[in-house]
Amino acid sequence: GVYYTPIPVVHFIVTSIDNILRNDFNKTGLDDEGITALDFSTGTGTFLLETFKIILDKVDKDLRPHFIRDRLLTNFFMLDNSSSSCFIFFSITRSIASFQT
């Protein structure tokens, strides 16, 4: 079936992973150069979108376009058996790629 994870739960999970990476694995968090992620059931893209938001909050505004192009769009991936989910995520990443603020 199709399940939707509420945004507060997604935020909790993603920030928890970010904290674990920093506290237990000696990384800078989800923004660390060595981090690659796959959302294997993307659906509406809420997990990847929340991940991108948390990461971009840490990145200087002037460096965001470079960071998005060179890190986010190359280290974070989605997989879903629904073509509409793929289209939704493609639209999200296009919006993020044009994110300038």
C-alpha positions in Angstrom: 0.0 0.0 0.0 0.9 3.7 0.0 2.0 5.3 3.2 2.6 8.9 4.0 5.0 9.8 6.9 4.0 13.0 8.6 6.5 15.9 8.3 7.3 16.1 12.1 8.2 12.4 12.1 10.4 12.9 8.9 12.1 15.8 10.6 12.7 13.8 13.7 14.2 10.9 11.8 16.4 13.0 9.5 17.7 15.2 12.4 18.4 12.1 14.4 20.5 10.6 11.6 22.3 13.9 11.3 23.1 13.9 15.1 24.2 10.2 15.0 26.6 10.9 12.1 28.1 13.8 14.1 28.2 12.2 17.5 28.9 8.6 16.8 30.7 8.5 13.4 32.9 11.7 13.6 31.2 13.2 10.6 30.0 16.8 10.1 26.5 15.3 9.6 24.4 14.7 6.5 26.5 17.4 4.7 29.7 15.4 5.2 31.5 14.8 1.9 31.6 11.0 2.6 27.8 10.7 2.9 25.7 9.1 0.2 22.1 8.2 0.7 19.4 6.3 -1.2 15.7 6.7 -0.4 14.4 3.3 -1.7 10.8 4.2 -1.4 10.7 7.9 -2.3 7.0 8.5 -2.7 6.5 12.2 -2.4 10.1 12.8 -1.6 9.6 14.1 2.0 12.7 12.3 3.4 15.1 13.6 0.7 13.5 17.1 0.7 13.8 17.3 4.5 17.4 16.1 4.3 18.2 18.8 1.7 16.6 21.4 3.9 18.6 20.4 6.9 21.8 20.3 4.9 21.3 23.6 3.2 20.6 25.3 6.5 24.3 24.6 7.3 25.7 25.8 4.0 26.6 29.5 3.4 24.1 31.1 1.0 26.9 32.0 -1.4 28.0 28.4 -1.6 24.6 26.8 -1.9 24.4 26.6 -5.8 27.8 24.9 -5.9 27.0 22.6 -3.0 23.6 21.6 -4.5 25.2 20.8 -7.9 28.3 19.0 -6.7 27.0 17.3 -3.5 23.3 17.0 -3.2 22.4 16.1 -6.8 25.4 13.6 -7.0 25.2 12.0 -3.5 21.5 11.6 -2.8 19.4 9.2 -4.8 15.8 8.1 -5.0 14.1 4.9 -6.1 10.4 4.1 -6.4 8.3 1.8 -8.4 5.9 4.6 -9.3 6.7 6.8 -12.3 4.6 9.6 -10.7 7.0 9.5 -7.6 10.0 9.8 -9.9 8.4 12.8 -11.7 7.6 14.4 -8.3 11.2 14.0 -7.1 12.6 15.2 -10.4 10.5 18.3 -10.0 11.7 18.8 -6.4 15.3 18.4 -7.4 14.9 20.9 -10.3 13.4 23.4 -7.8 16.3 22.8 -5.4 18.8 23.1 -8.1 17.5 26.6 -8.9 17.4 27.5 -5.1 19.5 30.7 -4.6 18.5 32.0 -1.1 
